[in-house]
Amino acid sequence: MIRTFFGDVAAAYRDGWTLARALPWLVLAMAGIELAQHAVEWRLGFFAGDAALHRQAATAPLRMAFGWPKMLTLYAVGFIAIRWCVLRDPHRALRPPPQALRRYVWVVLFQLIPAVAIIQAGSFAASASGVMAIRLTAGLAQQLSEPLLCLWFVHAALGSRAFGPFVSAKTTRWLYVWALLLVLIARVPASQLHARLNIWSAGQAPAMQAALLLLDAAVVGLLAVIVPAAQVRAARRIAARRGIALTPDGAMPSP
C-alpha cells in the first residue's frame, strides 16, 4: 500500500509536469498574474524590509484587488488541468461541453467561500490576530474538505452529473485519508517554497528580489497544475477501488 501511495504521488507530479509541457500557456497565465501582483507589491513597498510598510502594503486596496483575478485564473487553470489529466487530449480539454461549464461553476462557488474569507478577512475582524484566525480557519477547512470532493471536482469538469459533493464524500469514505495525504504532499512543498520566496525577497537588492519573485511566479504556475493533477489521481484511485467509472464514456480508470 505504501508503495502504491507514493506511486500515486509521483504520478501526480509527473502528470502536472507533462501537462505543463503540453499546455505551457496554462502555467504562464498563472505565473503572469502572480508576477503582476508582485509588481504591484513591489511598488507599494511590500518587499522593502520595513515591517510597518509591509503591513500597510499587505492591506492596500490595489494589492487586495489582485486577489480576485488571481483566484479566478486559478480556477480556470484547474478546470482545464482536470480535463486534460483525465482525457489526455488538449483539443477535448480546451473544448468543454456547456454542461461541464455549468457544473463546474458550482465547484468554483464552493471554492470561493474560503477565498472570500481569506481575502476579505480584514473586513470581518479588526485585529491582526482576528484576521489571522479567520484565514487559518478558512484555509484549514478548505484543505480538509477538498479530498472528500475530488470525485465531484473531476466529474463536474467532465460534464458528468454522476457525483455531487455529498455523493462524492459518501463514496470516498476511508479513502479520504489517502486523498488527503496525496493532495497535501502534492501541494505543501510548493506552497511552502512560495511562502519562503516571498519572505526571502524582503529587504534584498532589486536584482535579487526580481530573481526570487520570478522564481516564485514559476512555482505558483506549476502549483496551479500539480494540485489538479493530484486531485485527479485521488479520484482515479477512489474510482478504481469502488469499481465505478471516472470518465464520461464509462471507461474504467486504471489504478
KETI-990413 format. One record per residue (C-alpha): residue number from 1; x, y, z. Coordinates in pm, 1 decimal, padded with zeros to 6 digits. Example, Ala and Ser with C-alpha at 12.3 -4.5 7.8 and 13.67 -1.06 7.14 Angstrom:
2
<r><resi>1</resi><px>01230.0</px><py>-00450.0</py><pz>00780.0</pz></r>
<r><resi>2</resi><px>01367.0</px><py>-00106.0</py><pz>00714.0</pz></r>
end
This chain:
255
<r><resi>1</resi><px>00000.0</px><py>00000.0</py><pz>00000.0</pz></r>
<r><resi>2</resi><px>00282.4</px><py>00242.8</py><pz>00085.2</pz></r>
<r><resi>3</resi><px>00449.7</px><py>00173.4</py><pz>-00248.3</pz></r>
<r><resi>4</resi><px>00119.3</px><py>00227.6</py><pz>-00429.9</pz></r>
<r><resi>5</resi><px>00060.2</px><py>00554.0</py><pz>-00244.0</pz></r>
<r><resi>6</resi><px>00396.9</px><py>00701.9</py><pz>-00330.7</pz></r>
<r><resi>7</resi><px>00345.5</px><py>00578.8</py><pz>-00685.2</pz></r>
<r><resi>8</resi><px>00033.1</px><py>00796.1</py><pz>-00694.5</pz></r>
<r><resi>9</resi><px>00229.2</px><py>01090.5</py><pz>-00552.3</pz></r>
<r><resi>10</resi><px>00498.0</px><py>01051.8</py><pz>-00819.0</pz></r>
<r><resi>11</resi><px>00230.4</px><py>01012.0</py><pz>-01086.5</pz></r>
<r><resi>12</resi><px>00059.3</px><py>01335.1</py><pz>-00974.6</pz></r>
<r><resi>13</resi><px>00384.6</px><py>01530.8</py><pz>-01010.3</pz></r>
<r><resi>14</resi><px>00455.6</px><py>01360.2</py><pz>-01340.2</pz></r>
<r><resi>15</resi><px>00106.2</px><py>01443.8</py><pz>-01468.6</pz></r>
<r><resi>16</resi><px>00147.1</px><py>01807.7</py><pz>-01365.0</pz></r>
<r><resi>17</resi><px>00484.2</px><py>01833.9</py><pz>-01539.0</pz></r>
<r><resi>18</resi><px>00355.2</px><py>01662.3</py><pz>-01854.1</pz></r>
<r><resi>19</resi><px>00055.9</px><py>01896.3</py><pz>-01856.7</pz></r>
<r><resi>20</resi><px>00284.1</px><py>02198.6</py><pz>-01819.6</pz></r>
<r><resi>21</resi><px>00478.0</px><py>02082.4</py><pz>-02125.4</pz></r>
<r><resi>22</resi><px>00163.7</px><py>02006.0</py><pz>-02325.5</pz></r>
<r><resi>23</resi><px>-00013.5</px><py>02333.7</py><pz>-02239.9</pz></r>
<r><resi>24</resi><px>00261.6</px><py>02571.7</py><pz>-02122.0</pz></r>
<r><resi>25</resi><px>00036.9</px><py>02874.6</py><pz>-02155.1</pz></r>
<r><resi>26</resi><px>-00164.5</px><py>02747.3</py><pz>-01856.5</pz></r>
<r><resi>27</resi><px>00142.9</px><py>02775.9</py><pz>-01635.0</pz></r>
<r><resi>28</resi><px>00238.6</px><py>03106.9</py><pz>-01795.9</pz></r>
<r><resi>29</resi><px>-00110.7</px><py>03250.9</py><pz>-01737.1</pz></r>
<r><resi>30</resi><px>-00094.8</px><py>03169.5</py><pz>-01366.5</pz></r>
<r><resi>31</resi><px>00267.2</px><py>03280.4</py><pz>-01337.0</pz></r>
<r><resi>32</resi><px>00188.4</px><py>03600.9</py><pz>-01523.9</pz></r>
<r><resi>33</resi><px>-00086.0</px><py>03714.4</py><pz>-01288.8</pz></r>
<r><resi>34</resi><px>00130.8</px><py>03623.3</py><pz>-00988.7</pz></r>
<r><resi>35</resi><px>00413.0</px><py>03830.9</py><pz>-01132.7</pz></r>
<r><resi>36</resi><px>00175.0</px><py>04123.1</py><pz>-01196.5</pz></r>
<r><resi>37</resi><px>00071.2</px><py>04111.4</py><pz>-00832.1</pz></r>
<r><resi>38</resi><px>00437.6</px><py>04109.3</py><pz>-00729.5</pz></r>
<r><resi>39</resi><px>00495.2</px><py>04420.1</py><pz>-00941.2</pz></r>
<r><resi>40</resi><px>00217.1</px><py>04598.1</py><pz>-00754.8</pz></r>
<r><resi>41</resi><px>00350.2</px><py>04474.1</py><pz>-00420.6</pz></r>
<r><resi>42</resi><px>00698.7</px><py>04596.5</py><pz>-00506.6</pz></r>
<r><resi>43</resi><px>00568.1</px><py>04945.7</py><pz>-00587.7</pz></r>
<r><resi>44</resi><px>00374.0</px><py>04951.3</py><pz>-00260.7</pz></r>
<r><resi>45</resi><px>00684.6</px><py>04861.0</py><pz>-00059.5</pz></r>
<r><resi>46</resi><px>00570.5</px><py>04510.4</py><pz>00032.2</pz></r>
<r><resi>47</resi><px>00925.9</px><py>04377.4</py><pz>-00007.6</pz></r>
<r><resi>48</resi><px>01109.2</px><py>04680.6</py><pz>00130.6</pz></r>
<r><resi>49</resi><px>01211.1</px><py>04506.3</py><pz>00452.1</pz></r>
<r><resi>50</resi><px>01032.7</px><py>04763.7</py><pz>00671.1</pz></r>
<r><resi>51</resi><px>00775.5</px><py>04587.3</py><pz>00893.2</pz></r>
<r><resi>52</resi><px>00538.6</px><py>04883.8</py><pz>00916.7</pz></r>
<r><resi>53</resi><px>00547.7</px><py>04946.1</py><pz>00541.8</pz></r>
<r><resi>54</resi><px>00498.0</px><py>04573.9</py><pz>00479.7</pz></r>
<r><resi>55</resi><px>00182.8</px><py>04568.3</py><pz>00696.3</pz></r>
<r><resi>56</resi><px>00047.0</px><py>04876.0</py><pz>00522.6</pz></r>
<r><resi>57</resi><px>00115.7</px><py>04734.1</py><pz>00176.3</pz></r>
<r><resi>58</resi><px>-00036.1</px><py>04397.6</py><pz>00270.3</pz></r>
<r><resi>59</resi><px>-00381.5</px><py>04553.8</py><pz>00308.4</pz></r>
<r><resi>60</resi><px>-00354.4</px><py>04810.7</py><pz>00028.4</pz></r>
<r><resi>61</resi><px>-00670.8</px><py>04807.6</py><pz>-00188.7</pz></r>
<r><resi>62</resi><px>-00474.7</px><py>04763.5</py><pz>-00512.0</pz></r>
<r><resi>63</resi><px>-00295.5</px><py>04456.6</py><pz>-00378.9</pz></r>
<r><resi>64</resi><px>-00616.3</px><py>04307.5</py><pz>-00240.5</pz></r>
<r><resi>65</resi><px>-00791.9</px><py>04367.4</py><pz>-00572.2</pz></r>
<r><resi>66</resi><px>-00544.3</px><py>04132.8</py><pz>-00739.7</pz></r>
<r><resi>67</resi><px>-00673.4</px><py>03850.5</py><pz>-00522.2</pz></r>
<r><resi>68</resi><px>-00989.1</px><py>03811.6</py><pz>-00728.2</pz></r>
<r><resi>69</resi><px>-00847.0</px><py>03779.1</py><pz>-01081.0</pz></r>
<r><resi>70</resi><px>-00574.9</px><py>03558.3</py><pz>-00935.0</pz></r>
<r><resi>71</resi><px>-00831.4</px><py>03321.4</py><pz>-00781.4</pz></r>
<r><resi>72</resi><px>-01045.7</px><py>03315.7</py><pz>-01096.4</pz></r>
<r><resi>73</resi><px>-00739.5</px><py>03238.5</py><pz>-01307.2</pz></r>
<r><resi>74</resi><px>-00651.3</px><py>02958.1</py><pz>-01065.0</pz></r>
<r><resi>75</resi><px>-00999.9</px><py>02806.2</py><pz>-01101.4</pz></r>
<r><resi>76</resi><px>-00989.5</px><py>02832.3</py><pz>-01481.1</pz></r>
<r><resi>77</resi><px>-00646.8</px><py>02667.7</py><pz>-01493.2</pz></r>
<r><resi>78</resi><px>-00766.9</px><py>02394.7</py><pz>-01257.0</pz></r>
<r><resi>79</resi><px>-01072.0</px><py>02327.4</py><pz>-01472.9</pz></r>
<r><resi>80</resi><px>-00866.5</px><py>02276.6</py><pz>-01787.5</pz></r>
<r><resi>81</resi><px>-00597.9</px><py>02084.7</py><pz>-01597.6</pz></r>
<r><resi>82</resi><px>-00851.1</px><py>01834.5</py><pz>-01460.4</pz></r>
<r><resi>83</resi><px>-00996.3</px><py>01779.6</py><pz>-01805.5</pz></r>
<r><resi>84</resi><px>-00652.2</px><py>01725.0</py><pz>-01957.6</pz></r>
<r><resi>85</resi><px>-00538.7</px><py>01486.4</py><pz>-01683.3</pz></r>
<r><resi>86</resi><px>-00840.4</px><py>01263.4</py><pz>-01748.8</pz></r>
<r><resi>87</resi><px>-00884.8</px><py>01298.8</py><pz>-02124.5</pz></r>
<r><resi>88</resi><px>-00515.0</px><py>01337.0</py><pz>-02222.2</pz></r>
<r><resi>89</resi><px>-00628.5</px><py>01530.6</py><pz>-02526.5</pz></r>
<r><resi>90</resi><px>-00557.3</px><py>01907.2</py><pz>-02545.9</pz></r>
<r><resi>91</resi><px>-00834.7</px><py>01964.5</py><pz>-02800.4</pz></r>
<r><resi>92</resi><px>-01101.2</px><py>01795.5</py><pz>-02586.9</pz></r>
<r><resi>93</resi><px>-00965.0</px><py>01955.6</py><pz>-02270.6</pz></r>
<r><resi>94</resi><px>-00995.8</px><py>02301.7</py><pz>-02424.1</pz></r>
<r><resi>95</resi><px>-01344.0</px><py>02240.6</py><pz>-02570.8</pz></r>
<r><resi>96</resi><px>-01561.7</px><py>02163.6</py><pz>-02269.4</pz></r>
<r><resi>97</resi><px>-01929.8</px><py>02095.9</py><pz>-02332.9</pz></r>
<r><resi>98</resi><px>-02175.4</px><py>02352.5</py><pz>-02191.9</pz></r>
<r><resi>99</resi><px>-02281.7</px><py>02115.1</py><pz>-01915.0</pz></r>
<r><resi>100</resi><px>-01921.3</px><py>02093.7</py><pz>-01791.8</pz></r>
<r><resi>101</resi><px>-01903.8</px><py>02471.6</py><pz>-01762.7</pz></r>
<r><resi>102</resi><px>-02237.6</px><py>02485.3</py><pz>-01582.3</pz></r>
<r><resi>103</resi><px>-02148.7</px><py>02211.6</py><pz>-01336.4</pz></r>
<r><resi>104</resi><px>-01801.7</px><py>02340.8</py><pz>-01263.5</pz></r>
<r><resi>105</resi><px>-01947.9</px><py>02679.5</py><pz>-01171.0</pz></r>
<r><resi>106</resi><px>-02076.3</px><py>02513.9</py><pz>-00853.7</pz></r>
<r><resi>107</resi><px>-01726.2</px><py>02389.3</py><pz>-00775.6</pz></r>
<r><resi>108</resi><px>-01593.2</px><py>02743.8</py><pz>-00820.1</pz></r>
<r><resi>109</resi><px>-01865.6</px><py>02887.7</py><pz>-00597.7</pz></r>
<r><resi>110</resi><px>-01780.2</px><py>02633.1</py><pz>-00330.0</pz></r>
<r><resi>111</resi><px>-01411.3</px><py>02720.6</py><pz>-00350.9</pz></r>
<r><resi>112</resi><px>-01488.7</px><py>03092.1</py><pz>-00337.3</pz></r>
<r><resi>113</resi><px>-01630.8</px><py>03062.2</py><pz>00015.5</pz></r>
<r><resi>114</resi><px>-01292.0</px><py>03018.2</py><pz>00187.4</pz></r>
<r><resi>115</resi><px>-01132.5</px><py>03250.1</py><pz>-00070.5</pz></r>
<r><resi>116</resi><px>-01367.8</px><py>03533.4</py><pz>00029.3</pz></r>
<r><resi>117</resi><px>-01290.9</px><py>03470.7</py><pz>00395.8</pz></r>
<r><resi>118</resi><px>-00915.8</px><py>03477.9</py><pz>00330.9</pz></r>
<r><resi>119</resi><px>-00910.3</px><py>03780.0</py><pz>00100.4</pz></r>
<r><resi>120</resi><px>-01166.5</px><py>03985.2</py><pz>00295.5</pz></r>
<r><resi>121</resi><px>-01060.0</px><py>03876.6</py><pz>00645.2</pz></r>
<r><resi>122</resi><px>-00976.1</px><py>04237.3</py><pz>00729.0</pz></r>
<r><resi>123</resi><px>-01342.1</px><py>04330.3</py><pz>00678.6</pz></r>
<r><resi>124</resi><px>-01457.1</px><py>04064.9</py><pz>00927.1</pz></r>
<r><resi>125</resi><px>-01204.9</px><py>04123.3</py><pz>01206.5</pz></r>
<r><resi>126</resi><px>-01049.0</px><py>04440.7</py><pz>01345.5</pz></r>
<r><resi>127</resi><px>-00733.0</px><py>04294.8</py><pz>01499.8</pz></r>
<r><resi>128</resi><px>-00439.1</px><py>04128.7</py><pz>01329.8</pz></r>
<r><resi>129</resi><px>-00492.6</px><py>03815.9</py><pz>01540.1</pz></r>
<r><resi>130</resi><px>-00856.5</px><py>03801.2</py><pz>01432.3</pz></r>
<r><resi>131</resi><px>-00762.5</px><py>03831.8</py><pz>01067.4</pz></r>
<r><resi>132</resi><px>-00506.8</px><py>03554.7</py><pz>01105.4</pz></r>
<r><resi>133</resi><px>-00759.6</px><py>03331.8</py><pz>01284.5</pz></r>
<r><resi>134</resi><px>-01014.0</px><py>03373.1</py><pz>01004.2</pz></r>
<r><resi>135</resi><px>-00756.5</px><py>03299.5</py><pz>00735.5</pz></r>
<r><resi>136</resi><px>-00621.0</px><py>02993.8</py><pz>00915.4</pz></r>
<r><resi>137</resi><px>-00969.9</px><py>02855.7</py><pz>00979.0</pz></r>
<r><resi>138</resi><px>-01084.4</px><py>02911.7</py><pz>00621.3</pz></r>
<r><resi>139</resi><px>-00765.0</px><py>02768.6</py><pz>00476.2</pz></r>
<r><resi>140</resi><px>-00774.5</px><py>02462.8</py><pz>00701.8</pz></r>
<r><resi>141</resi><px>-01141.8</px><py>02399.4</py><pz>00624.5</pz></r>
<r><resi>142</resi><px>-01064.5</px><py>02410.0</py><pz>00254.1</pz></r>
<r><resi>143</resi><px>-00767.0</px><py>02175.3</py><pz>00287.5</pz></r>
<r><resi>144</resi><px>-00961.8</px><py>01921.3</py><pz>00494.2</pz></r>
<r><resi>145</resi><px>-01278.9</px><py>01920.4</py><pz>00283.0</pz></r>
<r><resi>146</resi><px>-01115.1</px><py>01906.1</py><pz>-00058.4</pz></r>
<r><resi>147</resi><px>-01014.2</px><py>01535.0</py><pz>-00050.9</pz></r>
<r><resi>148</resi><px>-01376.7</px><py>01433.6</py><pz>00006.3</pz></r>
<r><resi>149</resi><px>-01477.5</px><py>01617.8</py><pz>-00308.5</pz></r>
<r><resi>150</resi><px>-01223.3</px><py>01501.2</py><pz>-00566.4</pz></r>
<r><resi>151</resi><px>-01480.9</px><py>01284.2</py><pz>-00745.2</pz></r>
<r><resi>152</resi><px>-01716.1</px><py>01581.5</py><pz>-00762.1</pz></r>
<r><resi>153</resi><px>-01444.4</px><py>01814.3</py><pz>-00895.9</pz></r>
<r><resi>154</resi><px>-01346.3</px><py>01568.3</py><pz>-01169.1</pz></r>
<r><resi>155</resi><px>-01696.9</px><py>01472.8</py><pz>-01278.7</pz></r>
<r><resi>156</resi><px>-01809.8</px><py>01835.3</py><pz>-01281.7</pz></r>
<r><resi>157</resi><px>-01514.9</px><py>01931.8</py><pz>-01504.9</pz></r>
<r><resi>158</resi><px>-01602.8</px><py>01644.3</py><pz>-01738.3</pz></r>
<r><resi>159</resi><px>-01967.1</px><py>01743.6</py><pz>-01756.8</pz></r>
<r><resi>160</resi><px>-02093.5</px><py>01436.4</py><pz>-01571.0</pz></r>
<r><resi>161</resi><px>-02367.2</px><py>01466.3</py><pz>-01311.2</pz></r>
<r><resi>162</resi><px>-02283.6</px><py>01128.8</py><pz>-01154.4</pz></r>
<r><resi>163</resi><px>-02121.6</px><py>01281.9</py><pz>-00844.0</pz></r>
<r><resi>164</resi><px>-02228.8</px><py>01582.7</py><pz>-00645.0</pz></r>
<r><resi>165</resi><px>-02048.3</px><py>01688.4</py><pz>-00326.0</pz></r>
<r><resi>166</resi><px>-02245.3</px><py>01461.6</py><pz>-00090.4</pz></r>
<r><resi>167</resi><px>-02222.9</px><py>01152.5</py><pz>-00310.6</pz></r>
<r><resi>168</resi><px>-01852.3</px><py>01222.1</py><pz>-00361.7</pz></r>
<r><resi>169</resi><px>-01792.4</px><py>01236.1</py><pz>00014.6</pz></r>
<r><resi>170</resi><px>-02002.2</px><py>00923.8</py><pz>00076.3</pz></r>
<r><resi>171</resi><px>-01816.1</px><py>00730.2</py><pz>-00192.7</pz></r>
<r><resi>172</resi><px>-01472.3</px><py>00838.1</py><pz>-00068.9</pz></r>
<r><resi>173</resi><px>-01522.6</px><py>00714.0</py><pz>00290.9</pz></r>
<r><resi>174</resi><px>-01197.1</px><py>00579.1</py><pz>00440.6</pz></r>
<r><resi>175</resi><px>-01006.7</px><py>00660.1</py><pz>00121.5</pz></r>
<r><resi>176</resi><px>-01030.3</px><py>01018.8</py><pz>00247.8</pz></r>
<r><resi>177</resi><px>-00701.7</px><py>00965.8</py><pz>00434.3</pz></r>
<r><resi>178</resi><px>-00535.1</px><py>00851.6</py><pz>00111.2</pz></r>
<r><resi>179</resi><px>-00669.6</px><py>01150.3</py><pz>-00082.3</pz></r>
<r><resi>180</resi><px>-00585.2</px><py>01395.6</py><pz>00195.2</pz></r>
<r><resi>181</resi><px>-00222.4</px><py>01284.9</py><pz>00219.0</pz></r>
<r><resi>182</resi><px>-00186.6</px><py>01272.2</py><pz>-00158.7</pz></r>
<r><resi>183</resi><px>-00316.2</px><py>01626.9</py><pz>-00211.4</pz></r>
<r><resi>184</resi><px>-00116.2</px><py>01761.9</py><pz>00084.3</pz></r>
<r><resi>185</resi><px>00209.8</px><py>01608.0</py><pz>-00034.5</pz></r>
<r><resi>186</resi><px>00143.3</px><py>01746.6</py><pz>-00381.2</pz></r>
<r><resi>187</resi><px>00061.6</px><py>02094.1</py><pz>-00250.8</pz></r>
<r><resi>188</resi><px>00261.0</px><py>02162.3</py><pz>00065.3</pz></r>
<r><resi>189</resi><px>00622.4</px><py>02159.1</py><pz>-00064.6</pz></r>
<r><resi>190</resi><px>00548.7</px><py>02406.3</py><pz>-00344.2</pz></r>
<r><resi>191</resi><px>00323.6</px><py>02615.3</py><pz>-00117.6</pz></r>
<r><resi>192</resi><px>00597.7</px><py>02637.8</py><pz>00144.5</pz></r>
<r><resi>193</resi><px>00853.7</px><py>02733.4</py><pz>-00119.8</pz></r>
<r><resi>194</resi><px>00611.7</px><py>03000.3</py><pz>-00243.4</pz></r>
<r><resi>195</resi><px>00581.8</px><py>03142.8</py><pz>00107.7</pz></r>
<r><resi>196</resi><px>00957.1</px><py>03130.9</py><pz>00170.1</pz></r>
<r><resi>197</resi><px>01040.9</px><py>03304.2</py><pz>-00156.9</pz></r>
<r><resi>198</resi><px>00818.5</px><py>03594.6</py><pz>-00055.4</pz></r>
<r><resi>199</resi><px>00990.6</px><py>03613.1</py><pz>00283.2</pz></r>
<r><resi>200</resi><px>01340.3</px><py>03584.7</py><pz>00136.8</pz></r>
<r><resi>201</resi><px>01266.8</px><py>03866.3</py><pz>-00107.8</pz></r>
<r><resi>202</resi><px>01211.7</px><py>04122.0</py><pz>00167.3</pz></r>
<r><resi>203</resi><px>01496.8</px><py>04367.9</py><pz>00200.1</pz></r>
<r><resi>204</resi><px>01704.7</px><py>04219.9</py><pz>-00082.3</pz></r>
<r><resi>205</resi><px>01872.9</px><py>04420.7</py><pz>-00355.2</pz></r>
<r><resi>206</resi><px>01642.9</px><py>04487.8</py><pz>-00653.9</pz></r>
<r><resi>207</resi><px>01815.9</px><py>04234.1</py><pz>-00880.3</pz></r>
<r><resi>208</resi><px>01790.2</px><py>03960.1</py><pz>-00617.3</pz></r>
<r><resi>209</resi><px>01428.8</px><py>04050.0</py><pz>-00547.6</pz></r>
<r><resi>210</resi><px>01347.4</px><py>04026.4</py><pz>-00916.9</pz></r>
<r><resi>211</resi><px>01511.7</px><py>03684.5</py><pz>-00943.3</pz></r>
<r><resi>212</resi><px>01333.7</px><py>03547.4</py><pz>-00635.2</pz></r>
<r><resi>213</resi><px>00995.8</px><py>03682.9</py><pz>-00741.6</pz></r>
<r><resi>214</resi><px>01034.3</px><py>03543.6</py><pz>-01093.6</pz></r>
<r><resi>215</resi><px>01110.3</px><py>03205.1</py><pz>-00940.0</pz></r>
<r><resi>216</resi><px>00809.2</px><py>03241.6</py><pz>-00712.5</pz></r>
<r><resi>217</resi><px>00581.2</px><py>03314.1</py><pz>-01007.7</pz></r>
<r><resi>218</resi><px>00708.1</px><py>02997.9</py><pz>-01179.1</pz></r>
<r><resi>219</resi><px>00642.2</px><py>02795.2</py><pz>-00862.1</pz></r>
<r><resi>220</resi><px>00285.1</px><py>02927.5</py><pz>-00842.8</pz></r>
<r><resi>221</resi><px>00232.0</px><py>02846.2</py><pz>-01210.1</pz></r>
<r><resi>222</resi><px>00342.7</px><py>02486.0</py><pz>-01159.1</pz></r>
<r><resi>223</resi><px>00145.2</px><py>02454.2</py><pz>-00836.9</pz></r>
<r><resi>224</resi><px>-00169.5</px><py>02551.4</py><pz>-01027.6</pz></r>
<r><resi>225</resi><px>-00141.3</px><py>02237.7</py><pz>-01243.7</pz></r>
<r><resi>226</resi><px>00012.0</px><py>01997.2</py><pz>-00990.6</pz></r>
<r><resi>227</resi><px>-00277.5</px><py>02025.1</py><pz>-00743.1</pz></r>
<r><resi>228</resi><px>-00548.3</px><py>01939.3</py><pz>-01002.8</pz></r>
<r><resi>229</resi><px>-00328.2</px><py>01651.8</py><pz>-01119.1</pz></r>
<r><resi>230</resi><px>-00322.0</px><py>01522.1</py><pz>-00760.8</pz></r>
<r><resi>231</resi><px>-00699.5</px><py>01560.6</py><pz>-00733.4</pz></r>
<r><resi>232</resi><px>-00744.6</px><py>01353.5</py><pz>-01048.3</pz></r>
<r><resi>233</resi><px>-00505.1</px><py>01087.2</py><pz>-00919.2</pz></r>
<r><resi>234</resi><px>-00700.3</px><py>01071.6</py><pz>-00592.9</pz></r>
<r><resi>235</resi><px>-01030.5</px><py>01047.6</py><pz>-00780.4</pz></r>
<r><resi>236</resi><px>-00884.8</px><py>00779.4</py><pz>-01008.1</pz></r>
<r><resi>237</resi><px>-00774.8</px><py>00571.0</py><pz>-00709.5</pz></r>
<r><resi>238</resi><px>-01112.5</px><py>00608.5</py><pz>-00535.2</pz></r>
<r><resi>239</resi><px>-01299.3</px><py>00516.6</py><pz>-00854.6</pz></r>
<r><resi>240</resi><px>-01079.7</px><py>00211.8</py><pz>-00909.9</pz></r>
<r><resi>241</resi><px>-01130.9</px><py>00090.7</py><pz>-00551.9</pz></r>
<r><resi>242</resi><px>-01507.5</px><py>00141.3</py><pz>-00573.7</pz></r>
<r><resi>243</resi><px>-01539.3</px><py>-00013.3</py><pz>-00920.6</pz></r>
<r><resi>244</resi><px>-01701.2</px><py>00294.0</py><pz>-01071.7</pz></r>
<r><resi>245</resi><px>-01641.5</px><py>00498.6</py><pz>-01384.9</pz></r>
<r><resi>246</resi><px>-01425.3</px><py>00808.2</py><pz>-01382.4</pz></r>
<r><resi>247</resi><px>-01468.7</px><py>00916.2</py><pz>-01745.2</pz></r>
<r><resi>248</resi><px>-01790.4</px><py>01035.8</py><pz>-01912.0</pz></r>
<r><resi>249</resi><px>-01790.0</px><py>00738.3</py><pz>-02154.2</pz></r>
<r><resi>250</resi><px>-01790.8</px><py>00494.5</py><pz>-01863.2</pz></r>
<r><resi>251</resi><px>-01439.4</px><py>00362.8</py><pz>-01915.9</pz></r>
<r><resi>252</resi><px>-01286.8</px><py>00209.6</py><pz>-01605.0</pz></r>
<r><resi>253</resi><px>-00987.5</px><py>00404.9</py><pz>-01473.1</pz></r>
<r><resi>254</resi><px>-00658.4</px><py>00228.5</py><pz>-01430.0</pz></r>
<r><resi>255</resi><px>-00507.0</px><py>00240.3</py><pz>-01075.4</pz></r>
end
